[in-house]
Amino acid sequence: MGMASMSSGGESFRLCVFDLRRGQNEGHELDKILFFYPPDVTFTTQLSLIGLSEGLITFTRLFSPEAACEVIEAERHSHVFYEAEPDIWMVMVVEKNKEIEATWRVDALRRMLKEVHSLFVMFHGSIRALLEKEPAGGLIRSHLYPFITDYLNDFIVGKKLQLPCFRDTLRERETVQMLTLARDAALEVQSLVGVLDSCAGTVRCHSVILFHDLLVSTTLSPDDTVDLFTFSVMRLTTTALSSGTRSWSYLRKGSSLSQISSRSTSAQLLGSSDPLPSGNGNDACRVVRPLQHDKWSKGKDSFLVTDIWGKDATPTICLQQTQERVYLLAYQYKSLTLVLLVPSAAIVNGELDISFVKHQVTENASTKILKVEEKISKGWGGENAYHVSGYRYLLVDNDMEVSRASPPGKVATLAKESLLALNKLRETVDSEKSRSSQEKDMEICIRAKNNAWAIARLTRGKELYMALEKASETLLDATDSVQSFSNRYCSGAFSMD
Amino acid sequence: MTMAKSESNSKPILSSGDVHLITVYGRIYCLQVDREAMLLHSYRFYRDAVVQQGSLPIYSTKLSVSVVDNVLLVHQIDAKVVIIYDLFVDSRAPVSAPLPLLWRGYHGSDQSSQAANKENESSESSTSNEILVTYEDAWTFLVPDLILDQTNKVLWRIHLDLEAISASSSDRTSLLEFLQRRKLEANKAKQLCLGIARAIILERRPASQVTQAIDVLVTAYSYSVKAGTYKDIKNEKTTATTPTVGASPDNERQRPSGSTIDEEVEMNLPSGSEENMFCADEQQESQLSSPAISPDELYKFVFASVEEMMVEESEYLVAIITEFLRSISAEKLKVDLNIYVMTIRLLAYSKRYAELSLFTTNKIIEPSKEVALQLLESGRQNLRVRKLGLDMLRQLSLHHDYISSLVQDGYYLEALRYAQKHKVTSVRSSLFLEAAFASNDLQHLAAILRVLSELIPGFKETSEYYTFYGLLNETGSSVAV
């Protein structure tokens, strides 16, 4: 039904998840398949892709047991590999065509796989754990299917999947974009964080605070922060809530159906189009679809509400660092979104305790929230706050998993040639980086066809990519520009001689 | 003036003993006893008007008032207790529970010529004074704080026992406010405030309560600095001999100007008598003009002194410190940078690295060499934190430390390049050479030898050069230096 018909034209995109430990006997090959997109292709096609991938993995493992196959560049397709969990692989196949728009960067595609996987783990736990819970595989399939499909829906523009291409080269998935705070604002924020910490009594709560789509503060580890940040920007922040335009045919249908019978919607809706012999559906357990669109709204008490987890049920997520399950409460005041994570240890009486925590937040934190919002919005430079005139840049800090880039509107003014050159440059850097695990310093400058400079500088876990269209004269001018950028905006982190 | 009437036709009679004029905080009040309503009405005299200020309940038909150190004492003579009010605030609540009067320093009636002290104190600490009776009929209350005792032929003077008052008051925040307004025994008030601040932290009172208390102290300090009652004197004379009480573990890291200690003395003091108040508190007691506590003192005598006991609850302590920093930043005050070092230690102890990096990048923890070194130290368990320390060293242009730390981490080429760029020659050249030699990279070794001989004049004549040049040749490399 809906899903299949709208997936972009047949062969151009495939995504599969399979488990190498399953289906090792002849005749049981189908057991391997945990997910396949688009869902309407025949098993033979599915198996041939998975067979090929498995063969390559086995073969490359002979030489490199730790990091097997990363990518296959075939004549007409690129196959991007990602080992999400031991022996559980995700493979994305994208069609190469002559269109210049279809210039990808493999690492950007792989980061999509990483992202959807870590989001999945955050909500449902690891794939392996679900497989162990129900070895027949029905459970994991019924979870993966709606999850990845909902995720991919974010990339659908019109009727086509719009994958990250060279135009997105000055953007880094799986990183967090931070708001720069003045000291006094930062102190107010930390003071608020202190209050949020203790909202559930003696058990400490974690919290993540966003302003628009930028991170203000976090008490989580970088990995958990990235996942929660990604999810918040996708579904919770003011921008996410207001962009109702995101939902097209499928989701409209989905949501109207779910109103009729919210208990079984997802499983049935997807199950009917699910050609896999999963045999679930009547497993009775409702499959939660955390990435469903248009399911969050702001309640009267300023907390965000959703019925994804059932009526009046509070969502839970799993933290990677501590492996503990926490309740997720989101509070919104103007452009400020607070995500409060309450350890399940603090919630003994279910929703009763939840409403107590909510009450504590409104009681103890609301004045501080007001103050923080006021302070931050006063100091905020708006959408183009981090634009540096003359530069189009991307700054990545791999240690903190933080990135900052020129605003998309400004990047769009770059010539196609510059972006292509930069994309190419990033591809080179990616392969350089994957060759050794050690951090190294690196500097590459290349001249694009349109005489623009594409520059990459790496130093001790920090990366700077830059396109300079105006400094067209000499290499010396270009490096000078990078130098002054580094001194002014990166406190000299990229200064070389 | 109004007075409640018991019957509609009986006229209220106002006797002279029912009206008291008092001065507190430079304001003039008139207090009037209303026995019918059992209230003490207060009126404030302005230049051009008299305004009623509200009424206090009374519990005795016989009543008198005294004023000590701007505190209003209402003697409930029948009940033989004193209720203490601080009219500074609008609240009409007493400062503490009713307290009895207590004799102190009385040496018998033969020495009646000398005025003895009489104090407000809680009963349990009273010494044997059974001979004397408080609130005798023969007492005459004199303005503002004297009592003429005709039976014993003594003139009493009333003192406030701040300790007893704080012991019988449960609202810590208003108690701190009260203590911060005391002038007569500023030092005692100050010590009590510090004690209260320590106690509420050690008792793990809710952070909001502690925050309020800290806000009180910081605001009072800021106010007294603006008003000029608190004088920050850098004491140069006693530097060598002054020990610091309640010393922090990082005592050796004193402020850059040497171990100067902030102290407060009355402004008209001869300069010779300046001493650290915490060592000579008994003599200095009277010299303090304000109980205000500077942020540095709060750090030293509160935070640093509780750190050891609170390590296991560092999250709580960090929350309190954050509030303290917010409070002093709002008042535009500065604090001893050791508090930042301590914050890093606490955050690293509880493995809250995410917050540690937020604290550092947002400059809640202000950058300094000490902070950077602590980051490097705490970063032994976490590379990200260590990098924060390195970045800070670089941003502070502490070239020598930056280069040494880089070499220590194995980035000797980057270190040398940095040394070359900034013409830093103070780092031992053997560090680079040994690092390169240890990594078994002869090309690097050769490059380093070449760079060093350009960087350091006369390097080619040193034994080091010969040693490593020799090593290079021995291994038969074809790399030219």
Boltz contact constraints between the chains, C-beta under 6 A:
constraints:
  - contact:
      token1: [A, 181]
      token2: [B, 362]
      max_distance: 6.0
  - contact:
      token1: [A, 183]
      token2: [B, 363]
      max_distance: 6.0
  - contact:
      token1: [A, 184]
      token2: [B, 329]
      max_distance: 6.0
  - contact:
      token1: [A, 186]
      token2: [B, 362]
      max_distance: 6.0
  - contact:
      token1: [A, 186]
      token2: [B, 364]
      max_distance: 6.0
  - contact:
      token1: [A, 187]
      token2: [B, 325]
      max_distance: 6.0
  - contact:
      token1: [A, 187]
      token2: [B, 326]
      max_distance: 6.0
  - contact:
      token1: [A, 187]
      token2: [B, 329]
      max_distance: 6.0
  - contact:
      token1: [A, 187]
      token2: [B, 364]
      max_distance: 6.0
  - contact:
      token1: [A, 190]
      token2: [B, 322]
      max_distance: 6.0
  - contact:
      token1: [A, 191]
      token2: [B, 322]
      max_distance: 6.0
  - contact:
      token1: [A, 191]
      token2: [B, 323]
      max_distance: 6.0
  - contact:
      token1: [A, 191]
      token2: [B, 326]
      max_distance: 6.0
  - contact:
      token1: [A, 194]
      token2: [B, 319]
      max_distance: 6.0
  - contact:
      token1: [A, 194]
      token2: [B, 322]
      max_distance: 6.0
  - contact:
      token1: [A, 217]
      token2: [B, 358]
      max_distance: 6.0
  - contact:
      token1: [A, 218]
      token2: [B, 354]
      max_distance: 6.0
  - contact:
      token1: [A, 219]
      token2: [B, 355]
      max_distance: 6.0
  - contact:
      token1: [A, 399]
      token2: [B, 384]
      max_distance: 6.0
  - contact:
      token1: [A, 491]
      token2: [B, 395]
      max_distance: 6.0
  - contact:
      token1: [A, 497]
      token2: [B, 421]
      max_distance: 6.0
